[in-house]
Amino acid sequence: MKNRSWVFLAGGLLVALLLAGVVSNYASSHPDGLDSSLLKGCTVDADDNIVGGSCPAQQARDHEFADSPLADYGVRGVSNSFVSTGLSGVLGVLVTFAIGAGGFWLLRRRGATPSDGTTPSDGGTTTPAEGDAGDVRRRADATS
């Protein structure tokens, strides 16, 4: 990878880490559209606890990962909520970046294997395979 690509990649990772670690703490604590629609028909108090009525949100249960170390946008065991949320975001970005980089590493092209019917030669250039119809076109393009 070119040096310029590494700078772009590192800059993007730095911006993502900054957003996840700091700016995520300033996200809205109010319910999003899905949560709000599930509360229709219920009466809620100032802390968004259901106190009456009938709505789909009353059937809500904790999911299987509710006790995981990164549940509810925080890190279990960290008492400061600002640090907990920021650390959770940073860990999420790093894990996502590692999985993405690993996937690209596994799928990258190994060597310069052309797919147009040519084969690499000793000089690093490509020569047409025998019977390649593209050979005539390449020669015609080169002379015009």
C-alpha positions in Angstrom: 0.0 0.0 0.0 1.2 3.5 -0.8 2.4 5.8 1.9 -0.5 8.2 1.1 -3.0 5.4 1.6 -1.6 4.7 5.0 -2.0 8.3 6.0 -5.6 8.4 4.8 -6.4 5.1 6.6 -4.8 6.3 9.9 -6.6 9.7 9.6 -9.9 8.0 9.1 -9.3 5.7 12.1 -8.3 8.6 14.3 -11.5 10.5 13.4 -13.6 7.4 14.1 -11.9 6.9 17.4 -12.4 10.6 18.4 -16.1 10.5 17.4 -16.6 7.2 19.3 -14.6 8.1 22.3 -15.7 11.7 22.9 -18.6 12.8 20.7 -20.7 9.7 21.5 -21.1 10.9 25.0 -23.1 13.8 23.7 -25.7 11.8 21.7 -29.3 12.2 22.6 -30.6 10.1 25.5 -34.2 10.3 24.3 -35.7 7.3 22.7 -35.3 6.9 18.9 -38.2 6.4 16.5 -38.6 2.6 17.1 -38.6 3.0 20.9 -41.1 5.9 20.7 -43.4 3.9 18.5 -43.3 0.9 20.9 -44.4 3.3 23.7 -47.5 4.5 21.9 -50.5 3.7 24.1 -48.6 3.7 27.4 -48.2 6.4 30.0 -44.6 7.1 30.9 -43.0 9.1 33.7 -40.1 11.6 33.4 -37.6 8.7 33.5 -39.3 6.9 30.6 -40.7 4.2 32.9 -44.1 2.8 31.9 -46.7 3.6 34.6 -49.9 2.8 32.8 -51.7 2.0 29.6 -51.1 -0.8 27.1 -48.3 -0.9 24.5 -45.8 -3.3 22.9 -42.9 -2.0 25.0 -44.5 -3.7 28.1 -43.5 -7.1 26.6 -39.8 -6.1 26.2 -37.2 -8.4 27.8 -33.5 -8.3 28.2 -31.6 -9.9 25.3 -29.0 -12.7 25.7 -26.1 -10.3 25.8 -27.5 -8.0 28.5 -24.8 -9.2 30.9 -21.9 -8.9 28.4 -19.0 -6.5 29.1 -20.1 -3.9 26.5 -23.9 -4.0 27.1 -25.9 -0.7 27.0 -23.2 1.4 25.4 -20.8 1.1 28.3 -18.1 -1.0 29.8 -19.1 -3.1 32.8 -16.9 -2.3 35.8 -16.2 1.3 34.9 -18.1 3.5 37.2 -17.6 6.9 35.4 -20.3 6.9 32.7 -18.4 9.3 30.4 -15.3 7.1 30.4 -17.4 3.9 30.2 -19.3 5.2 27.1 -16.2 6.5 25.4 -14.2 3.3 26.1 -17.1 1.2 24.7 -17.1 3.3 21.5 -13.3 3.1 21.1 -13.4 -0.7 21.6 -16.2 -1.0 19.1 -14.3 1.0 16.5 -11.1 -1.1 17.1 -12.9 -4.4 16.8 -14.8 -3.3 13.7 -11.5 -2.0 12.2 -9.7 -5.3 13.0 -12.5 -7.4 11.5 -12.6 -5.2 8.4 -8.8 -5.2 8.0 -8.6 -8.9 8.5 -11.3 -9.5 5.9 -9.5 -7.3 3.4 -6.2 -9.0 4.2 -7.8 -12.4 3.5 -9.4 -11.2 0.2 -6.6 -9.2 -1.2 -5.0 -10.2 -4.5 -1.8 -12.2 -4.0 0.6 -10.9 -6.6 -0.2 -9.3 -9.9 -2.2 -12.0 -11.7 -3.9 -10.4 -14.7 -7.3 -11.5 -15.6 -7.3 -10.6 -19.4 -5.7 -13.7 -20.7 -2.1 -12.5 -20.4 0.7 -14.1 -18.3 3.4 -12.3 -16.4 6.9 -12.5 -17.9 10.3 -12.1 -16.3 10.5 -8.4 -17.0 7.3 -7.7 -15.0 5.3 -6.8 -18.1 2.6 -9.0 -19.5 2.6 -10.8 -22.8 -0.5 -12.0 -24.6 -1.5 -15.6 -24.4 -1.5 -17.6 -27.6 -4.7 -17.1 -29.6 -5.6 -14.0 -27.6 -8.0 -11.8 -29.7 -7.2 -8.9 -27.5 -3.6 -8.9 -28.9 -4.8 -7.5 -32.3 -6.8 -4.8 -30.5 -3.9 -3.8 -28.3 -1.6 -3.5 -31.3 -4.1 -1.4 -33.2 -4.6 0.9 -30.2 -0.8 1.3 -29.8 -0.4 2.4 -33.4 -3.2 4.9 -33.5 
